[in-house]
Each structure stands twice: as C-alpha cells, then as structure tokens.
C-alpha cells in the first residue's frame, strides 16, 4: 500500500518528492549499506525494489510493457491497430525520455556519493 501512496505522491507533489527519487547508483549504495550492516534486511529491500519495478513497468508509458498494453487496448477499441509509424514515434520518444531520466539519475546519484564528494573537495 505504501508503494501506491508513494507513486501518488510522486505524481501529485512532484516538486516535494523529486529529491527522494533514486536511480540505480543510489539503490546499489543503499543495498550495499544494508548488506554490510544487517544482511537480514536485504531480502525485504530487494522485494520492495522488485515490486516497484513491476509497478513501473506496467504503467502506460511508452517503451515499457504498459505502453504495449495501451496500444493493444487502443487496437481492441478501434478494431484495428494504430499506424506503425505513429507507434514507432511514440515508442522512440518514450525511450529517449526514459533513457534521459536514467542518465540524469545516474549522474545525480554518482555526484552525491561520499567517495565522489571527497574526491572533489
């Protein structure tokens, strides 16, 4: 339930919650910290990450499975698929946005690592 609440907060109060969004670098850092301090809490952590990824993947965003499901739903309602060129353009745009977000999060999280900050002090 907290996962759904988190997604709702992300959509409704993005400016307040955006700082709490983490990319793969931060997730690995958190997981490594848990493994070093208390390996028993590593299993629930990985379960939460997996559930979050499943929910994100099913969202109707282009380039994700939810985007494909949306195209199938539209096809079912229309009785015929959208033109291939339109589908390709939507998927390419979604992929560029997702890759851009991923790169942004990786760079932001990397610059916030303690090792990185000590290196450039």
C-alpha positions in Angstrom: 0.0 0.0 0.0 2.9 2.4 0.8 4.2 1.8 -2.7 1.0 3.0 -4.3 0.9 6.0 -1.9 4.5 6.8 -3.0 3.6 6.8 -6.7 0.5 9.0 -6.0 2.7 11.5 -4.0 5.3 11.4 -6.9 2.6 12.4 -9.4 0.7 14.9 -7.2 3.6 16.6 -5.3 6.5 16.0 -7.7 8.4 19.1 -6.6 8.4 17.9 -2.9 9.2 14.2 -3.7 11.6 14.6 -6.6 14.6 14.7 -4.3 13.7 11.3 -2.9 13.7 9.6 -6.3 16.8 7.4 -6.7 18.5 5.7 -9.6 20.4 2.5 -9.9 23.6 4.0 -8.2 21.7 5.1 -5.1 19.8 1.8 -5.0 23.1 -0.2 -5.1 24.6 2.1 -2.4 21.6 1.5 -0.1 21.7 -2.2 -0.8 25.4 -2.4 -0.1 24.9 -0.5 3.2 22.1 -2.9 4.2 24.3 -5.9 3.3 27.2 -4.6 5.3 25.1 -3.7 8.4 22.3 -6.2 8.5 22.0 -8.8 5.8 18.6 -9.9 7.1 17.0 -6.7 5.9 18.5 -7.1 2.4 15.7 -9.6 1.4 12.8 -7.1 2.1 14.8 -4.4 0.4 15.2 -6.4 -2.8 11.5 -7.4 -2.6 10.4 -3.8 -2.5 12.7 -2.9 -5.4 11.2 -5.8 -7.5 7.6 -4.7 -6.7 8.4 -1.1 -7.6 9.9 -2.2 -10.9 6.9 -4.3 -11.7 4.6 -1.4 -11.0 6.6 1.0 -13.1 6.8 -1.5 -15.9 3.1 -1.9 -16.1 2.4 1.9 -16.2 1.1 3.0 -19.6 4.4 4.7 -20.5 5.9 4.3 -24.0 8.8 1.8 -24.3 7.5 -0.2 -21.3 5.2 -3.2 -21.2 2.3 -0.9 -20.1 2.8 1.1 -23.3 2.4 -2.1 -25.3 -0.7 -3.0 -23.4 -2.1 0.5 -24.1 -1.5 0.0 -27.8 -3.3 -3.3 -27.6 -6.2 -1.7 -25.7 -6.5 1.0 -28.4 -6.4 -1.6 -31.1 -9.1 -3.6 -29.4 -11.3 -0.5 -29.1 -10.7 0.7 -32.6 -10.8 -2.7 -34.2 -7.5 -2.0 -36.0 -4.0 -1.1 -34.8 -2.6 2.5 -34.9 -0.3 3.2 -37.8 3.1 1.6 -37.4 4.8 4.9 -37.9 2.8 6.5 -35.0 3.6 3.6 -32.7 7.3 3.8 -33.6 7.4 7.5 -32.9 5.6 7.2 -29.6 8.0 4.3 -28.5 11.1 6.2 -29.6 10.0 9.3 -27.8 9.3 7.3 -24.6 12.6 5.5 -24.9 14.5 8.8 -25.2 12.7 10.3 -22.2 13.3 7.1 -20.1 17.0 7.0 -21.1 17.4 10.7 -20.4 15.8 10.2 -16.9 18.0 7.3 -16.3 21.2 9.2 -17.2 20.1 12.1 -15.1 19.5 9.9 -12.1 22.8 8.1 -12.5 24.8 11.3 -12.8 23.0 12.9 -9.9 23.4 9.9 -7.6 27.0 9.5 -8.6 27.8 13.1 -7.7 26.2 12.6 -4.3 28.2 9.6 -3.4 30.5 10.2 -0.4 33.5 8.9 -2.3 32.9 11.2 -5.2 32.4 14.2 -2.9 35.6 13.5 -1.0 37.5 13.2 -4.3 36.5 16.7 -5.4 36.8 18.6 -2.1 
